[in-house]
Amino acid sequence: MNGQFEVPVSALGDVTWQKSRHSGKWGNCVEVAALDDGTIAMRQSRQAQGTALIYTRAELAAFVRGAKDGEFDDLVS
């Protein structure tokens, strides 16, 4: 996305959004989509047509590793 970190979802075109099977049915989830340039878009499902944050694969991988290790458990308990 050419160095942009926050973009309108509409600017991303036809991407496939994924959300966790652990997400609730009331829209309390984050969705991710792989972009053609190798980056990852992330949006809040309650504002599906709002903005998306754009991350590199390395940034998202570091976050996922931290989440798997329990580094953020204090934020949701």
N, CA, C, O and CB atoms as a CASP TS submission, in Angstrom:
PFRMAT TS
TARGET T0000
AUTHOR 0000-0000-0000
METHOD Language model
MODEL 1
PARENT N/A
ATOM      1  N   MET     1       0.814  -1.192   0.000  1.00  0.00           N
ATOM      2  CA  MET     1       0.000   0.000   0.000  1.00  0.00           C
ATOM      3  C   MET     1       0.858   1.255   0.000  1.00  0.00           C
ATOM      4  O   MET     1       0.422   2.303   0.476  1.00  0.00           O
ATOM      5  CB  MET     1      -0.926  -0.002   1.191  1.00  0.00           C
ATOM      6  N   ASN     2       2.017   1.163  -0.505  1.00  0.00           N
ATOM      7  CA  ASN     2       2.869   2.339  -0.710  1.00  0.00           C
ATOM      8  C   ASN     2       3.124   3.152   0.552  1.00  0.00           C
ATOM      9  O   ASN     2       3.052   4.380   0.518  1.00  0.00           O
ATOM     10  CB  ASN     2       2.253   3.223  -1.737  1.00  0.00           C
ATOM     11  N   GLY     3       3.421   2.487   1.661  1.00  0.00           N
ATOM     12  CA  GLY     3       3.757   3.213   2.873  1.00  0.00           C
ATOM     13  C   GLY     3       2.570   3.744   3.653  1.00  0.00           C
ATOM     14  O   GLY     3       2.755   4.377   4.692  1.00  0.00           O
ATOM     15  N   GLN     4       1.350   3.502   3.177  1.00  0.00           N
ATOM     16  CA  GLN     4       0.176   3.948   3.912  1.00  0.00           C
ATOM     17  C   GLN     4      -0.126   2.931   5.008  1.00  0.00           C
ATOM     18  O   GLN     4      -0.072   1.723   4.777  1.00  0.00           O
ATOM     19  CB  GLN     4      -1.047   4.130   2.963  1.00  0.00           C
ATOM     20  N   PHE     5      -0.441   3.425   6.191  1.00  0.00           N
ATOM     21  CA  PHE     5      -0.701   2.531   7.306  1.00  0.00           C
ATOM     22  C   PHE     5      -2.176   2.445   7.651  1.00  0.00           C
ATOM     23  O   PHE     5      -2.601   1.498   8.313  1.00  0.00           O
ATOM     24  CB  PHE     5       0.071   2.976   8.508  1.00  0.00           C
ATOM     25  N   GLU     6      -2.955   3.410   7.217  1.00  0.00           N
ATOM     26  CA  GLU     6      -4.401   3.400   7.438  1.00  0.00           C
ATOM     27  C   GLU     6      -5.066   3.843   6.141  1.00  0.00           C
ATOM     28  O   GLU     6      -4.789   4.925   5.622  1.00  0.00           O
ATOM     29  CB  GLU     6      -4.813   4.333   8.641  1.00  0.00           C
ATOM     30  N   VAL     7      -5.943   2.995   5.630  1.00  0.00           N
ATOM     31  CA  VAL     7      -6.597   3.284   4.357  1.00  0.00           C
ATOM     32  C   VAL     7      -8.085   2.956   4.441  1.00  0.00           C
ATOM     33  O   VAL     7      -8.485   2.107   5.238  1.00  0.00           O
ATOM     34  CB  VAL     7      -5.934   2.491   3.213  1.00  0.00           C
ATOM     35  N   PRO     8      -8.899   3.609   3.637  1.00  0.00           N
ATOM     36  CA  PRO     8     -10.308   3.232   3.581  1.00  0.00           C
ATOM     37  C   PRO     8     -10.441   1.801   3.045  1.00  0.00           C
ATOM     38  O   PRO     8      -9.749   1.424   2.099  1.00  0.00           O
ATOM     39  CB  PRO     8     -11.108   4.228   2.692  1.00  0.00           C
ATOM     40  N   VAL     9     -11.313   1.023   3.641  1.00  0.00           N
ATOM     41  CA  VAL     9     -11.517  -0.347   3.183  1.00  0.00           C
ATOM     42  C   VAL     9     -11.904  -0.360   1.703  1.00  0.00           C
ATOM     43  O   VAL     9     -11.495  -1.254   0.962  1.00  0.00           O
ATOM     44  CB  VAL     9     -12.601  -1.045   4.032  1.00  0.00           C
ATOM     45  N   SER    10     -12.674   0.607   1.280  1.00  0.00           N
ATOM     46  CA  SER    10     -13.110   0.666  -0.122  1.00  0.00           C
ATOM     47  C   SER    10     -11.936   0.788  -1.093  1.00  0.00           C
ATOM     48  O   SER    10     -12.060   0.400  -2.255  1.00  0.00           O
ATOM     49  CB  SER    10     -14.059   1.837  -0.322  1.00  0.00           C
ATOM     50  N   ALA    11     -10.811   1.316  -0.643  1.00  0.00           N
ATOM     51  CA  ALA    11      -9.638   1.471  -1.504  1.00  0.00           C
ATOM     52  C   ALA    11      -8.882   0.161  -1.716  1.00  0.00           C
ATOM     53  O   ALA    11      -7.992   0.087  -2.563  1.00  0.00           O
ATOM     54  CB  ALA    11      -8.703   2.502  -0.914  1.00  0.00           C
ATOM     55  N   LEU    12      -9.235  -0.870  -0.952  1.00  0.00           N
ATOM     56  CA  LEU    12      -8.519  -2.141  -1.042  1.00  0.00           C
ATOM     57  C   LEU    12      -9.043  -3.037  -2.152  1.00  0.00           C
ATOM     58  O   LEU    12      -8.413  -4.040  -2.488  1.00  0.00           O
ATOM     59  CB  LEU    12      -8.603  -2.869   0.269  1.00  0.00           C
ATOM     60  N   GLY    13     -10.180  -2.692  -2.722  1.00  0.00           N
ATOM     61  CA  GLY    13     -10.735  -3.509  -3.794  1.00  0.00           C
ATOM     62  C   GLY    13     -11.338  -4.797  -3.274  1.00  0.00           C
ATOM     63  O   GLY    13     -11.816  -4.868  -2.142  1.00  0.00           O
ATOM     64  N   ASP    14     -11.305  -5.809  -4.116  1.00  0.00           N
ATOM     65  CA  ASP    14     -11.939  -7.093  -3.808  1.00  0.00           C
ATOM     66  C   ASP    14     -10.948  -8.000  -3.077  1.00  0.00           C
ATOM     67  O   ASP    14     -10.221  -8.769  -3.707  1.00  0.00           O
ATOM     68  CB  ASP    14     -12.451  -7.779  -5.104  1.00  0.00           C
ATOM     69  N   VAL    15     -10.923  -7.907  -1.753  1.00  0.00           N
ATOM     70  CA  VAL    15     -10.056  -8.766  -0.947  1.00  0.00           C
ATOM     71  C   VAL    15     -10.930  -9.735  -0.151  1.00  0.00           C
ATOM     72  O   VAL    15     -12.119  -9.491   0.052  1.00  0.00           O
ATOM     73  CB  VAL    15      -9.147  -7.916   0.007  1.00  0.00           C
ATOM     74  N   THR    16     -10.334 -10.817   0.289  1.00  0.00           N
ATOM     75  CA  THR    16     -11.044 -11.813   1.072  1.00  0.00           C
ATOM     76  C   THR    16     -10.711 -11.617   2.542  1.00  0.00           C
ATOM     77  O   THR    16      -9.572 -11.819   2.961  1.00  0.00           O
ATOM     78  CB  THR    16     -10.686 -13.244   0.611  1.00  0.00           C
ATOM     79  N   TRP    17     -11.703 -11.226   3.314  1.00  0.00           N
ATOM     80  CA  TRP    17     -11.524 -10.993   4.742  1.00  0.00           C
ATOM     81  C   TRP    17     -11.715 -12.289   5.513  1.00  0.00           C
ATOM     82  O   TRP    17     -12.598 -13.087   5.199  1.00  0.00           O
ATOM     83  CB  TRP    17     -12.503  -9.921   5.244  1.00  0.00           C
ATOM     84  N   GLN    18     -10.874 -12.492   6.530  1.00  0.00           N
ATOM     85  CA  GLN    18     -10.956 -13.664   7.395  1.00  0.00           C
ATOM     86  C   GLN    18     -11.107 -13.204   8.833  1.00  0.00           C
ATOM     87  O   GLN    18     -10.532 -12.192   9.236  1.00  0.00           O
ATOM     88  CB  GLN    18      -9.708 -14.570   7.233  1.00  0.00           C
ATOM     89  N   LYS    19     -11.891 -13.959   9.612  1.00  0.00           N
ATOM     90  CA  LYS    19     -11.962 -13.677  11.038  1.00  0.00           C
ATOM     91  C   LYS    19     -11.838 -14.978  11.806  1.00  0.00           C
ATOM     92  O   LYS    19     -12.071 -16.061  11.269  1.00  0.00           O
ATOM     93  CB  LYS    19     -13.277 -12.949  11.399  1.00  0.00           C
ATOM     94  N   SER    20     -11.476 -14.857  13.038  1.00  0.00           N
ATOM     95  CA  SER    20     -11.275 -16.022  13.886  1.00  0.00           C
ATOM     96  C   SER    20     -12.588 -16.754  14.151  1.00  0.00           C
ATOM     97  O   SER    20     -13.641 -16.126  14.265  1.00  0.00           O
ATOM     98  CB  SER    20     -10.633 -15.608  15.201  1.00  0.00           C
ATOM     99  N   ARG    21     -12.526 -18.049  14.247  1.00  0.00           N
ATOM    100  CA  ARG    21     -13.706 -18.826  14.617  1.00  0.00           C
ATOM    101  C   ARG    21     -14.109 -18.547  16.060  1.00  0.00           C
ATOM    102  O   ARG    21     -15.198 -18.926  16.491  1.00  0.00           O
ATOM    103  CB  ARG    21     -13.446 -20.325  14.420  1.00  0.00           C
ATOM    104  N   HIS    22     -13.224 -17.879  16.811  1.00  0.00           N
ATOM    105  CA  HIS    22     -13.514 -17.507  18.196  1.00  0.00           C
ATOM    106  C   HIS    22     -14.272 -16.190  18.300  1.00  0.00           C
ATOM    107  O   HIS    22     -14.653 -15.782  19.397  1.00  0.00           O
ATOM    108  CB  HIS    22     -12.229 -17.414  18.985  1.00  0.00           C
ATOM    109  N   SER    23     -14.491 -15.532  17.189  1.00  0.00           N
ATOM    110  CA  SER    23     -15.185 -14.246  17.190  1.00  0.00           C
ATOM    111  C   SER    23     -16.652 -14.428  17.563  1.00  0.00           C
ATOM    112  O   SER    23     -17.264 -15.450  17.254  1.00  0.00           O
ATOM    113  CB  SER    23     -15.066 -13.569  15.816  1.00  0.00           C
ATOM    114  N   GLY    24     -17.198 -13.431  18.225  1.00  0.00           N
ATOM    115  CA  GLY    24     -18.599 -13.479  18.610  1.00  0.00           C
ATOM    116  C   GLY    24     -19.517 -13.104  17.464  1.00  0.00           C
ATOM    117  O   GLY    24     -19.075 -12.519  16.475  1.00  0.00           O
ATOM    118  N   LYS    25     -20.792 -13.435  17.589  1.00  0.00           N
ATOM    119  CA  LYS    25     -21.747 -13.146  16.519  1.00  0.00           C
ATOM    120  C   LYS    25     -22.240 -11.704  16.544  1.00  0.00           C
ATOM    121  O   LYS    25     -23.035 -11.325  15.683  1.00  0.00           O
ATOM    122  CB  LYS    25     -22.926 -14.083  16.618  1.00  0.00           C
ATOM    123  N   TRP    26     -21.804 -10.894  17.489  1.00  0.00           N
ATOM    124  CA  TRP    26     -22.230  -9.500  17.591  1.00  0.00           C
ATOM    125  C   TRP    26     -21.222  -8.538  16.970  1.00  0.00           C
ATOM    126  O   TRP    26     -21.286  -7.336  17.225  1.00  0.00           O
ATOM    127  CB  TRP    26     -22.454  -9.135  19.041  1.00  0.00           C
ATOM    128  N   GLY    27     -20.309  -9.037  16.172  1.00  0.00           N
ATOM    129  CA  GLY    27     -19.381  -8.169  15.476  1.00  0.00           C
ATOM    130  C   GLY    27     -18.189  -7.738  16.308  1.00  0.00           C
ATOM    131  O   GLY    27     -17.533  -6.748  15.985  1.00  0.00           O
ATOM    132  N   ASN    28     -17.899  -8.471  17.376  1.00  0.00           N
ATOM    133  CA  ASN    28     -16.767  -8.102  18.227  1.00  0.00           C
ATOM    134  C   ASN    28     -15.515  -8.848  17.777  1.00  0.00           C
ATOM    135  O   ASN    28     -14.947  -9.656  18.512  1.00  0.00           O
ATOM    136  CB  ASN    28     -17.074  -8.406  19.714  1.00  0.00           C
ATOM    137  N   CYS    29     -15.109  -8.553  16.555  1.00  0.00           N
ATOM    138  CA  CYS    29     -13.939  -9.269  16.046  1.00  0.00           C
ATOM    139  C   CYS    29     -13.121  -8.366  15.125  1.00  0.00           C
ATOM    140  O   CYS    29     -13.570  -7.317  14.664  1.00  0.00           O
ATOM    141  CB  CYS    29     -14.370 -10.548  15.299  1.00  0.00           C
ATOM    142  N   VAL    30     -11.936  -8.819  14.890  1.00  0.00           N
ATOM    143  CA  VAL    30     -11.017  -8.185  13.954  1.00  0.00           C
ATOM    144  C   VAL    30     -10.909  -9.128  12.762  1.00  0.00           C
ATOM    145  O   VAL    30     -10.857 -10.347  12.926  1.00  0.00           O
ATOM    146  CB  VAL    30      -9.600  -7.895  14.611  1.00  0.00           C
ATOM    147  N   GLU    31     -10.876  -8.560  11.576  1.00  0.00           N
ATOM    148  CA  GLU    31     -10.744  -9.350  10.362  1.00  0.00           C
ATOM    149  C   GLU    31      -9.449  -8.969   9.650  1.00  0.00           C
ATOM    150  O   GLU    31      -9.009  -7.821   9.718  1.00  0.00           O
ATOM    151  CB  GLU    31     -11.967  -9.141   9.432  1.00  0.00           C
ATOM    152  N   VAL    32      -8.850  -9.928   8.977  1.00  0.00           N
ATOM    153  CA  VAL    32      -7.605  -9.681   8.256  1.00  0.00           C
ATOM    154  C   VAL    32      -7.756 -10.124   6.801  1.00  0.00           C
ATOM    155  O   VAL    32      -8.560 -10.998   6.479  1.00  0.00           O
ATOM    156  CB  VAL    32      -6.421 -10.421   8.931  1.00  0.00           C
ATOM    157  N   ALA    33      -6.970  -9.504   5.942  1.00  0.00           N
ATOM    158  CA  ALA    33      -6.968  -9.858   4.520  1.00  0.00           C
ATOM    159  C   ALA    33      -5.562  -9.711   3.969  1.00  0.00           C
ATOM    160  O   ALA    33      -4.879  -8.725   4.247  1.00  0.00           O
ATOM    161  CB  ALA    33      -7.963  -8.974   3.719  1.00  0.00           C
ATOM    162  N   ALA    34      -5.133 -10.685   3.193  1.00  0.00           N
ATOM    163  CA  ALA    34      -3.846 -10.609   2.505  1.00  0.00           C
ATOM    164  C   ALA    34      -4.002  -9.708   1.282  1.00  0.00           C
ATOM    165  O   ALA    34      -4.940  -9.870   0.503  1.00  0.00           O
ATOM    166  CB  ALA    34      -3.339 -12.032   2.094  1.00  0.00           C
ATOM    167  N   LEU    35      -3.092  -8.772   1.118  1.00  0.00           N
ATOM    168  CA  LEU    35      -3.122  -7.861  -0.031  1.00  0.00           C
ATOM    169  C   LEU    35      -2.109  -8.300  -1.082  1.00  0.00           C
ATOM    170  O   LEU    35      -1.150  -9.011  -0.781  1.00  0.00           O
ATOM    171  CB  LEU    35      -2.835  -6.410   0.414  1.00  0.00           C
ATOM    172  N   ASP    36      -2.333  -7.872  -2.300  1.00  0.00           N
ATOM    173  CA  ASP    36      -1.491  -8.288  -3.420  1.00  0.00           C
ATOM    174  C   ASP    36      -0.020  -7.925  -3.244  1.00  0.00           C
ATOM    175  O   ASP    36       0.852  -8.616  -3.770  1.00  0.00           O
ATOM    176  CB  ASP    36      -2.003  -7.673  -4.685  1.00  0.00           C
ATOM    177  N   ASP    37       0.268  -6.842  -2.506  1.00  0.00           N
ATOM    178  CA  ASP    37       1.663  -6.427  -2.345  1.00  0.00           C
ATOM    179  C   ASP    37       2.377  -7.154  -1.203  1.00  0.00           C
ATOM    180  O   ASP    37       3.514  -6.820  -0.872  1.00  0.00           O
ATOM    181  CB  ASP    37       1.725  -4.936  -2.108  1.00  0.00           C
ATOM    182  N   GLY    38       1.710  -8.153  -0.596  1.00  0.00           N
ATOM    183  CA  GLY    38       2.329  -8.938   0.464  1.00  0.00           C
ATOM    184  C   GLY    38       2.035  -8.439   1.862  1.00  0.00           C
ATOM    185  O   GLY    38       2.417  -9.087   2.836  1.00  0.00           O
ATOM    186  N   THR    39       1.366  -7.301   1.988  1.00  0.00           N
ATOM    187  CA  THR    39       1.018  -6.793   3.311  1.00  0.00           C
ATOM    188  C   THR    39      -0.317  -7.390   3.764  1.00  0.00           C
ATOM    189  O   THR    39      -0.999  -8.081   3.008  1.00  0.00           O
ATOM    190  CB  THR    39       0.948  -5.243   3.301  1.00  0.00           C
ATOM    191  N   ILE    40      -0.664  -7.103   5.011  1.00  0.00           N
ATOM    192  CA  ILE    40      -1.888  -7.621   5.609  1.00  0.00           C
ATOM    193  C   ILE    40      -2.736  -6.441   6.074  1.00  0.00           C
ATOM    194  O   ILE    40      -2.247  -5.557   6.777  1.00  0.00           O
ATOM    195  CB  ILE    40      -1.573  -8.590   6.794  1.00  0.00           C
ATOM    196  N   ALA    41      -4.001  -6.430   5.680  1.00  0.00           N
ATOM    197  CA  ALA    41      -4.939  -5.407   6.134  1.00  0.00           C
ATOM    198  C   ALA    41      -5.713  -5.958   7.327  1.00  0.00           C
ATOM    199  O   ALA    41      -6.018  -7.150   7.380  1.00  0.00           O
ATOM    200  CB  ALA    41      -5.909  -4.974   4.985  1.00  0.00           C
ATOM    201  N   MET    42      -6.029  -5.089   8.279  1.00  0.00           N
ATOM    202  CA  MET    42      -6.793  -5.479   9.459  1.00  0.00           C
ATOM    203  C   MET    42      -7.887  -4.441   9.672  1.00  0.00           C
ATOM    204  O   MET    42      -7.632  -3.237   9.638  1.00  0.00           O
ATOM    205  CB  MET    42      -5.874  -5.604  10.723  1.00  0.00           C
ATOM    206  N   ARG    43      -9.121  -4.927   9.895  1.00  0.00           N
ATOM    207  CA  ARG    43     -10.243  -4.016  10.127  1.00  0.00           C
ATOM    208  C   ARG    43     -11.091  -4.507  11.289  1.00  0.00           C
ATOM    209  O   ARG    43     -11.022  -5.674  11.676  1.00  0.00           O
ATOM    210  CB  ARG    43     -11.106  -3.878   8.859  1.00  0.00           C
ATOM    211  N   GLN    44     -11.886  -3.608  11.836  1.00  0.00           N
ATOM    212  CA  GLN    44     -12.837  -3.918  12.898  1.00  0.00           C
ATOM    213  C   GLN    44     -14.141  -4.317  12.210  1.00  0.00           C
ATOM    214  O   GLN    44     -14.658  -3.560  11.389  1.00  0.00           O
ATOM    215  CB  GLN    44     -13.043  -2.691  13.888  1.00  0.00           C
ATOM    216  N   SER    45     -14.678  -5.490  12.533  1.00  0.00           N
ATOM    217  CA  SER    45     -15.849  -5.982  11.810  1.00  0.00           C
ATOM    218  C   SER    45     -17.094  -5.128  12.029  1.00  0.00           C
ATOM    219  O   SER    45     -17.983  -5.123  11.178  1.00  0.00           O
ATOM    220  CB  SER    45     -16.138  -7.398  12.220  1.00  0.00           C
ATOM    221  N   ARG    46     -17.183  -4.416  13.130  1.00  0.00           N
ATOM    222  CA  ARG    46     -18.349  -3.545  13.364  1.00  0.00           C
ATOM    223  C   ARG    46     -18.335  -2.333  12.439  1.00  0.00           C
ATOM    224  O   ARG    46     -19.363  -1.683  12.247  1.00  0.00           O
ATOM    225  CB  ARG    46     -18.385  -3.078  14.826  1.00  0.00           C
ATOM    226  N   GLN    47     -17.181  -2.032  11.871  1.00  0.00           N
ATOM    227  CA  GLN    47     -17.058  -0.919  10.925  1.00  0.00           C
ATOM    228  C   GLN    47     -16.418  -1.450   9.645  1.00  0.00           C
ATOM    229  O   GLN    47     -15.364  -0.985   9.211  1.00  0.00           O
ATOM    230  CB  GLN    47     -16.211   0.262  11.532  1.00  0.00           C
ATOM    231  N   ALA    48     -17.081  -2.425   9.064  1.00  0.00           N
ATOM    232  CA  ALA    48     -16.521  -3.140   7.914  1.00  0.00           C
ATOM    233  C   ALA    48     -16.212  -2.239   6.724  1.00  0.00           C
ATOM    234  O   ALA    48     -15.355  -2.579   5.908  1.00  0.00           O
ATOM    235  CB  ALA    48     -17.471  -4.216   7.483  1.00  0.00           C
ATOM    236  N   GLN    49     -16.878  -1.116   6.605  1.00  0.00           N
ATOM    237  CA  GLN    49     -16.611  -0.197   5.496  1.00  0.00           C
ATOM    238  C   GLN    49     -15.806   1.022   5.950  1.00  0.00           C
ATOM    239  O   GLN    49     -15.701   2.010   5.224  1.00  0.00           O
ATOM    240  CB  GLN    49     -17.925   0.258   4.863  1.00  0.00           C
ATOM    241  N   GLY    50     -15.244   0.944   7.144  1.00  0.00           N
ATOM    242  CA  GLY    50     -14.442   2.048   7.676  1.00  0.00           C
ATOM    243  C   GLY    50     -13.032   2.032   7.138  1.00  0.00           C
ATOM    244  O   GLY    50     -12.823   2.006   5.925  1.00  0.00           O
ATOM    245  N   THR    51     -12.070   2.046   8.025  1.00  0.00           N
ATOM    246  CA  THR    51     -10.666   2.040   7.623  1.00  0.00           C
ATOM    247  C   THR    51     -10.014   0.717   8.015  1.00  0.00           C
ATOM    248  O   THR    51     -10.491  -0.003   8.892  1.00  0.00           O
ATOM    249  CB  THR    51      -9.910   3.225   8.261  1.00  0.00           C
ATOM    250  N   ALA    52      -8.931   0.431   7.349  1.00  0.00           N
ATOM    251  CA  ALA    52      -8.127  -0.754   7.647  1.00  0.00           C
ATOM    252  C   ALA    52      -6.715  -0.294   7.976  1.00  0.00           C
ATOM    253  O   ALA    52      -6.205   0.659   7.387  1.00  0.00           O
ATOM    254  CB  ALA    52      -8.127  -1.768   6.447  1.00  0.00           C
ATOM    255  N   LEU    53      -6.106  -0.972   8.905  1.00  0.00           N
ATOM    256  CA  LEU    53      -4.693  -0.745   9.204  1.00  0.00           C
ATOM    257  C   LEU    53      -3.893  -1.750   8.397  1.00  0.00           C
ATOM    258  O   LEU    53      -4.306  -2.899   8.244  1.00  0.00           O
ATOM    259  CB  LEU    53      -4.392  -0.876  10.743  1.00  0.00           C
ATOM    260  N   ILE    54      -2.758  -1.326   7.883  1.00  0.00           N
ATOM    261  CA  ILE    54      -1.933  -2.164   7.014  1.00  0.00           C
ATOM    262  C   ILE    54      -0.642  -2.528   7.745  1.00  0.00           C
ATOM    263  O   ILE    54       0.051  -1.656   8.269  1.00  0.00           O
ATOM    264  CB  ILE    54      -1.622  -1.438   5.670  1.00  0.00           C
ATOM    265  N   TYR    55      -0.329  -3.814   7.773  1.00  0.00           N
ATOM    266  CA  TYR    55       0.868  -4.322   8.446  1.00  0.00           C
ATOM    267  C   TYR    55       1.684  -5.165   7.486  1.00  0.00           C
ATOM    268  O   TYR    55       1.147  -5.766   6.555  1.00  0.00           O
ATOM    269  CB  TYR    55       0.492  -5.145   9.692  1.00  0.00           C
ATOM    270  N   THR    56       2.985  -5.203   7.720  1.00  0.00           N
ATOM    271  CA  THR    56       3.823  -6.147   6.977  1.00  0.00           C
ATOM    272  C   THR    56       3.584  -7.535   7.565  1.00  0.00           C
ATOM    273  O   THR    56       3.073  -7.671   8.677  1.00  0.00           O
ATOM    274  CB  THR    56       5.352  -5.749   7.048  1.00  0.00           C
ATOM    275  N   ARG    57       3.954  -8.544   6.818  1.00  0.00           N
ATOM    276  CA  ARG    57       3.823  -9.913   7.330  1.00  0.00           C
ATOM    277  C   ARG    57       4.687 -10.103   8.573  1.00  0.00           C
ATOM    278  O   ARG    57       4.287 -10.806   9.501  1.00  0.00           O
ATOM    279  CB  ARG    57       4.216 -10.940   6.246  1.00  0.00           C
ATOM    280  N   ALA    58       5.860  -9.488   8.600  1.00  0.00           N
ATOM    281  CA  ALA    58       6.748  -9.608   9.767  1.00  0.00           C
ATOM    282  C   ALA    58       6.111  -8.981  11.003  1.00  0.00           C
ATOM    283  O   ALA    58       6.205  -9.535  12.098  1.00  0.00           O
ATOM    284  CB  ALA    58       8.111  -8.942   9.481  1.00  0.00           C
ATOM    285  N   GLU    59       5.465  -7.834  10.834  1.00  0.00           N
ATOM    286  CA  GLU    59       4.805  -7.181  11.973  1.00  0.00           C
ATOM    287  C   GLU    59       3.674  -8.049  12.516  1.00  0.00           C
ATOM    288  O   GLU    59       3.550  -8.234  13.726  1.00  0.00           O
ATOM    289  CB  GLU    59       4.258  -5.798  11.563  1.00  0.00           C
ATOM    290  N   LEU    60       2.852  -8.579  11.615  1.00  0.00           N
ATOM    291  CA  LEU    60       1.741  -9.405  12.077  1.00  0.00           C
ATOM    292  C   LEU    60       2.243 -10.714  12.678  1.00  0.00           C
ATOM    293  O   LEU    60       1.678 -11.202  13.656  1.00  0.00           O
ATOM    294  CB  LEU    60       0.776  -9.691  10.925  1.00  0.00           C
ATOM    295  N   ALA    61       3.285 -11.277  12.110  1.00  0.00           N
ATOM    296  CA  ALA    61       3.850 -12.520  12.655  1.00  0.00           C
ATOM    297  C   ALA    61       4.373 -12.305  14.071  1.00  0.00           C
ATOM    298  O   ALA    61       4.191 -13.164  14.934  1.00  0.00           O
ATOM    299  CB  ALA    61       4.983 -13.041  11.749  1.00  0.00           C
ATOM    300  N   ALA    62       5.018 -11.172  14.320  1.00  0.00           N
ATOM    301  CA  ALA    62       5.514 -10.873  15.664  1.00  0.00           C
ATOM    302  C   ALA    62       4.356 -10.738  16.644  1.00  0.00           C
ATOM    303  O   ALA    62       4.447 -11.208  17.779  1.00  0.00           O
ATOM    304  CB  ALA    62       6.357  -9.585  15.657  1.00  0.00           C
ATOM    305  N   PHE    63       3.270 -10.103  16.219  1.00  0.00           N
ATOM    306  CA  PHE    63       2.104  -9.964  17.084  1.00  0.00           C
ATOM    307  C   PHE    63       1.485 -11.334  17.385  1.00  0.00           C
ATOM    308  O   PHE    63       1.164 -11.633  18.535  1.00  0.00           O
ATOM    309  CB  PHE    63       1.063  -9.036  16.432  1.00  0.00           C
ATOM    310  N   VAL    64       1.320 -12.153  16.362  1.00  0.00           N
ATOM    311  CA  VAL    64       0.724 -13.480  16.558  1.00  0.00           C
ATOM    312  C   VAL    64       1.581 -14.323  17.490  1.00  0.00           C
ATOM    313  O   VAL    64       1.052 -15.019  18.357  1.00  0.00           O
ATOM    314  CB  VAL    64       0.545 -14.200  15.209  1.00  0.00           C
ATOM    315  N   ARG    65       2.899 -14.268  17.323  1.00  0.00           N
ATOM    316  CA  ARG    65       3.778 -15.027  18.231  1.00  0.00           C
ATOM    317  C   ARG    65       3.598 -14.547  19.669  1.00  0.00           C
ATOM    318  O   ARG    65       3.528 -15.361  20.590  1.00  0.00           O
ATOM    319  CB  ARG    65       5.265 -14.886  17.804  1.00  0.00           C
ATOM    320  N   GLY    66       3.524 -13.242  19.864  1.00  0.00           N
ATOM    321  CA  GLY    66       3.313 -12.700  21.203  1.00  0.00           C
ATOM    322  C   GLY    66       1.984 -13.138  21.790  1.00  0.00           C
ATOM    323  O   GLY    66       1.900 -13.476  22.971  1.00  0.00           O
ATOM    324  N   ALA    67       0.939 -13.132  20.958  1.00  0.00           N
ATOM    325  CA  ALA    67      -0.377 -13.569  21.432  1.00  0.00           C
ATOM    326  C   ALA    67      -0.354 -15.045  21.812  1.00  0.00           C
ATOM    327  O   ALA    67      -0.919 -15.432  22.835  1.00  0.00           O
ATOM    328  CB  ALA    67      -1.448 -13.316  20.360  1.00  0.00           C
ATOM    329  N   LYS    68       0.288 -15.858  21.003  1.00  0.00           N
ATOM    330  CA  LYS    68       0.386 -17.288  21.318  1.00  0.00           C
ATOM    331  C   LYS    68       1.169 -17.527  22.603  1.00  0.00           C
ATOM    332  O   LYS    68       0.887 -18.474  23.337  1.00  0.00           O
ATOM    333  CB  LYS    68       1.045 -18.041  20.164  1.00  0.00           C
ATOM    334  N   ASP    69       2.141 -16.679  22.875  1.00  0.00           N
ATOM    335  CA  ASP    69       2.953 -16.795  24.095  1.00  0.00           C
ATOM    336  C   ASP    69       2.257 -16.218  25.310  1.00  0.00           C
ATOM    337  O   ASP    69       2.774 -16.331  26.421  1.00  0.00           O
ATOM    338  CB  ASP    69       4.283 -16.104  23.906  1.00  0.00           C
ATOM    339  N   GLY    70       1.086 -15.597  25.129  1.00  0.00           N
ATOM    340  CA  GLY    70       0.342 -15.045  26.245  1.00  0.00           C
ATOM    341  C   GLY    70       0.762 -13.646  26.670  1.00  0.00           C
ATOM    342  O   GLY    70       0.383 -13.186  27.747  1.00  0.00           O
ATOM    343  N   GLU    71       1.541 -12.967  25.838  1.00  0.00           N
ATOM    344  CA  GLU    71       2.055 -11.643  26.203  1.00  0.00           C
ATOM    345  C   GLU    71       0.970 -10.593  26.384  1.00  0.00           C
ATOM    346  O   GLU    71       1.208  -9.578  27.040  1.00  0.00           O
ATOM    347  CB  GLU    71       3.017 -11.173  25.160  1.00  0.00           C
ATOM    348  N   PHE    72      -0.206 -10.805  25.826  1.00  0.00           N
ATOM    349  CA  PHE    72      -1.268  -9.814  25.892  1.00  0.00           C
ATOM    350  C   PHE    72      -2.450 -10.274  26.735  1.00  0.00           C
ATOM    351  O   PHE    72      -3.489  -9.615  26.762  1.00  0.00           O
ATOM    352  CB  PHE    72      -1.737  -9.480  24.506  1.00  0.00           C
ATOM    353  N   ASP    73      -2.295 -11.389  27.416  1.00  0.00           N
ATOM    354  CA  ASP    73      -3.403 -11.935  28.208  1.00  0.00           C
ATOM    355  C   ASP    73      -3.950 -10.951  29.234  1.00  0.00           C
ATOM    356  O   ASP    73      -5.149 -10.950  29.512  1.00  0.00           O
ATOM    357  CB  ASP    73      -2.956 -13.186  28.912  1.00  0.00           C
ATOM    358  N   ASP    74      -3.088 -10.120  29.794  1.00  0.00           N
ATOM    359  CA  ASP    74      -3.536  -9.152  30.806  1.00  0.00           C
ATOM    360  C   ASP    74      -4.489  -8.106  30.229  1.00  0.00           C
ATOM    361  O   ASP    74      -5.225  -7.462  30.976  1.00  0.00           O
ATOM    362  CB  ASP    74      -2.332  -8.455  31.427  1.00  0.00           C
ATOM    363  N   LEU    75      -4.480  -7.933  28.920  1.00  0.00           N
ATOM    364  CA  LEU    75      -5.366  -6.945  28.302  1.00  0.00           C
ATOM    365  C   LEU    75      -6.797  -7.453  28.134  1.00  0.00           C
ATOM    366  O   LEU    75      -7.717  -6.655  27.954  1.00  0.00           O
ATOM    367  CB  LEU    75      -4.815  -6.537  26.954  1.00  0.00           C
ATOM    368  N   VAL    76      -6.990  -8.749  28.189  1.00  0.00           N
ATOM    369  CA  VAL    76      -8.327  -9.309  27.968  1.00  0.00           C
ATOM    370  C   VAL    76      -8.861 -10.119  29.142  1.00  0.00           C
ATOM    371  O   VAL    76      -9.904 -10.763  29.031  1.00  0.00           O
ATOM    372  CB  VAL    76      -8.310 -10.173  26.752  1.00  0.00           C
ATOM    373  N   SER    77      -8.169 -10.089  30.237  1.00  0.00           N
ATOM    374  CA  SER    77      -8.657 -10.862  31.393  1.00  0.00           C
ATOM    375  C   SER    77      -9.287  -9.961  32.429  1.00  0.00           C
ATOM    376  O   SER    77      -9.750 -10.441  33.464  1.00  0.00           O
ATOM    377  CB  SER    77      -7.521 -11.658  32.029  1.00  0.00           C
TER
END
